[in-house]
Amino acid sequence: MVEVEKDALLEPGWTANIKRFWQQASVLVNPIYGDVRILGKYRWVGATVSPGQGHPVITWWWAGVPNQLGNAVVLGGVYQDLWPAFVGASTMVNGLAFASLEDWTTSGDLVEKVGRPPREQVQIPDRFGGTMNAEIYREYLAEVRRFGVHNVRRKYPTGWPFGEPFAP
């Protein structure tokens, strides 16, 4: 993840250079999915920034395409085959499909330009929701002990495109 303060995009030349950096970094990494989005609710606290809004892809395991897209999205081959409308509205660069809104200084949703992701590829919310009270946390820990893994809360899309051993 690369984080840039959105006000930097107002400086001369920064918007073009950040867009170029994102595209070149994506070509280097060759992701299955990547995006650019404006996250809010950050605050300066002294010389540091307090945590704000979280990105929908927040862990080390992939759980599908976010339902709400950001200002820009890049798709690798697996998702290009499953989302042809996106590819039709994209620019292809080194086998990756890139789609972007012009303005990266305000929060946007690329859905109007590329359409909704295929329902069977979209993230399913965690079973316990975004916050845990003590009772739900105890239930979660019991599942962790029973299954021996920490991602038991994660549900995977019904159209998981990667096959075994990573089937839902």
C-alpha positions as CSV (number, residue, x, y, z in Angstrom):
1,M,0.0,0.0,0.0
2,V,1.2,3.5,-0.9
3,E,-0.4,6.4,1.0
4,V,-0.2,10.0,-0.3
5,E,-1.8,13.0,1.3
6,K,-4.5,14.1,-1.1
7,D,-3.5,17.7,-0.9
8,A,-0.2,16.8,-2.6
9,L,-2.3,16.2,-5.7
10,L,-3.0,19.9,-5.8
11,E,0.7,20.7,-6.3
12,P,1.8,21.3,-10.0
13,G,2.6,18.1,-11.7
14,W,1.8,15.8,-8.8
15,T,-1.4,14.4,-10.2
16,A,0.2,13.2,-13.4
17,N,3.2,11.8,-11.6
18,I,1.2,9.9,-9.0
19,K,-1.0,8.4,-11.8
20,R,2.1,7.4,-13.7
21,F,3.7,6.0,-10.5
22,W,0.6,3.9,-9.8
23,Q,0.5,2.5,-13.3
24,Q,4.2,1.7,-13.4
25,A,4.2,0.2,-9.9
26,S,1.2,-2.0,-10.9
27,V,3.0,-3.2,-14.0
28,L,6.0,-4.1,-11.8
29,V,3.8,-5.9,-9.2
30,N,1.3,-7.5,-11.7
31,P,-1.6,-7.6,-9.2
32,I,-4.9,-9.5,-9.5
33,Y,-6.6,-6.3,-8.2
34,G,-5.4,-2.9,-7.2
35,D,-7.1,0.4,-6.6
36,V,-6.7,4.1,-5.7
37,R,-9.2,5.6,-3.3
38,I,-9.5,8.6,-1.0
39,L,-9.7,7.5,2.7
40,G,-11.0,9.9,5.2
41,K,-11.2,10.6,9.0
42,Y,-7.4,10.9,9.4
43,R,-6.3,13.6,11.9
44,W,-2.9,15.1,12.6
45,V,-1.9,14.3,16.2
46,G,1.3,16.1,16.8
47,A,3.9,14.9,14.2
48,T,1.9,11.8,13.3
49,V,-1.4,11.0,11.7
50,S,-4.1,9.1,13.6
51,P,-5.8,6.1,11.9
52,G,-8.7,6.9,9.8
53,Q,-11.0,5.0,7.5
54,G,-9.8,1.6,6.6
55,H,-9.3,0.2,3.1
56,P,-11.7,-2.6,2.2
57,V,-8.7,-4.9,1.4
58,I,-7.1,-4.8,4.8
59,T,-5.4,-8.2,5.4
60,W,-3.0,-10.6,4.0
61,W,-5.6,-12.9,2.5
62,W,-7.7,-11.9,-0.6
63,A,-11.5,-12.1,-0.1
64,G,-12.7,-10.7,-3.4
65,V,-13.3,-7.4,-5.2
66,P,-14.6,-4.6,-3.0
67,N,-18.3,-3.7,-3.7
68,Q,-17.5,0.0,-3.9
69,L,-14.6,0.9,-6.2
70,G,-12.3,3.8,-5.7
71,N,-11.1,6.5,-8.0
72,A,-9.1,4.0,-10.1
73,V,-8.8,0.2,-10.5
74,V,-6.3,-2.2,-12.1
75,L,-7.3,-5.8,-12.9
76,G,-5.1,-8.7,-13.7
77,G,-6.0,-11.5,-16.1
78,V,-8.1,-13.7,-13.8
79,Y,-10.6,-10.8,-13.1
80,Q,-10.4,-9.5,-16.7
81,D,-11.9,-12.8,-17.9
82,L,-14.7,-12.5,-15.3
83,W,-15.5,-8.8,-15.7
84,P,-15.5,-8.0,-19.5
85,A,-17.4,-4.7,-19.0
86,F,-14.5,-3.4,-17.0
87,V,-12.0,-4.4,-19.7
88,G,-14.2,-2.7,-22.3
89,A,-14.0,0.6,-20.3
90,S,-10.3,0.2,-19.6
91,T,-6.9,0.9,-21.1
92,M,-4.6,-2.2,-21.4
93,V,-1.0,-1.8,-20.4
94,N,1.3,-4.9,-20.3
95,G,-1.6,-7.2,-19.8
96,L,-3.3,-5.2,-17.1
97,A,-6.6,-3.4,-17.4
98,F,-6.6,0.2,-16.0
99,A,-9.7,2.3,-15.5
100,S,-9.6,5.7,-13.7
101,L,-11.7,8.8,-13.0
102,E,-10.0,12.0,-14.0
103,D,-10.2,13.6,-10.5
104,W,-8.2,11.8,-7.7
105,T,-8.6,14.8,-5.3
106,T,-12.1,13.9,-4.2
107,S,-13.6,10.5,-3.2
108,G,-15.2,8.8,-6.2
109,D,-16.6,5.5,-7.3
110,L,-15.6,4.1,-10.6
111,V,-18.8,2.0,-10.9
112,E,-20.5,4.6,-13.2
113,K,-17.7,4.2,-15.7
114,V,-17.0,0.4,-15.6
115,G,-20.1,-1.1,-14.0
116,R,-20.5,-3.1,-10.9
117,P,-18.1,-6.0,-10.2
118,P,-19.7,-9.4,-10.9
119,R,-21.8,-10.3,-7.8
120,E,-20.1,-13.7,-7.4
121,Q,-16.7,-12.0,-7.2
122,V,-17.6,-9.3,-4.6
123,Q,-16.4,-9.3,-1.0
124,I,-18.9,-10.7,1.5
125,P,-18.9,-8.7,4.8
126,D,-17.4,-10.4,7.9
127,R,-19.9,-12.5,9.8
128,F,-19.5,-10.5,13.0
129,G,-19.6,-7.0,11.4
130,G,-17.1,-4.3,11.7
131,T,-16.9,-4.1,15.6
132,M,-16.9,-6.7,18.3
133,N,-18.3,-6.5,21.8
134,A,-17.0,-8.8,24.5
135,E,-19.5,-11.6,23.8
136,I,-18.8,-11.7,20.1
137,Y,-15.1,-11.6,20.7
138,R,-15.3,-14.6,23.0
139,E,-17.3,-16.4,20.3
140,Y,-14.6,-15.5,17.8
141,L,-11.8,-16.8,20.0
142,A,-13.7,-20.1,20.5
143,E,-13.8,-20.5,16.7
144,V,-10.1,-19.6,16.5
145,R,-9.3,-22.3,19.1
146,R,-11.6,-24.8,17.3
147,F,-10.3,-24.3,13.8
148,G,-6.7,-23.1,14.6
149,V,-6.8,-20.2,12.2
150,H,-7.4,-16.5,12.7
151,N,-9.3,-15.8,9.5
152,V,-12.4,-17.8,10.4
153,R,-14.5,-14.7,10.2
154,R,-13.7,-14.2,6.5
155,K,-16.3,-15.4,4.0
156,Y,-15.2,-15.8,0.4
157,P,-17.1,-14.9,-2.8
158,T,-19.2,-17.6,-4.2
159,G,-17.4,-17.5,-7.6
160,W,-13.9,-17.9,-6.2
161,P,-11.7,-18.0,-9.3
162,F,-8.5,-19.5,-7.9
163,G,-9.5,-23.1,-7.3
164,E,-8.0,-25.5,-4.8
165,P,-6.5,-25.2,-2.3
166,F,-7.9,-21.7,-1.9
167,A,-11.5,-22.6,-2.5
168,P,-14.1,-21.0,-0.1
